[in-house]
Amino acid sequence: LLDIAYNSLRKRVANTLLTLQKKYNVADEPNFSIQLSREDLANMAGTATESVIRTLSDFKSENLIALQGSRITILAKDKLQSLVN
């Protein structure tokens, strides 16, 4: 709850993506990919769906992630990590 209250939206979305990568990337792939609805991601990050869509679009334009339908691929894990710290 403290993360939701005090962290920025970009930080929360980046943290959620990194948490999903840590949990589900058992093969330690360099470009982790997960199929996830925007609504589910918004619920995990504790924000509105529209805000997540806008943030993902920003991340895509910064080449941090790639989007293909509901599939999200993390391209720059280190840069996402720097947003969280």
C-alpha positions, 0 to 999 in steps of 0.5 A, a space after each residue: 500500500 505504501 508503494 501505491 501511495 508514494 511511488 509515481 505511476 511510472 515507477 509502479 508500472 516498471 516495478 510491476 513489470 520487473 516483478 512479473 519478469 522475476 517470477 515468470 522468467 524461469 529460463 532467464 530469457 534476455 527479452 522476457 515476454 508475457 501476455 497480460 491484459 492492460 486491465 490486469 496490469 493496472 490492477 497489479 500496479 494499483 492504477 487506472 487502465 487508461 493510465 497504464 495504457 499511457 505509461 506503456 506507450 511512453 515506455 514503448 517510445 523510450 524503447 524499454 518495452 515492445 508491445 504486440 497486442 496484449 503481449 509485453 516484451 521487456 527490452 531494457 531491463 536495466 533501464 526499467 530497474 533504474 526507474 524503480 530505484 
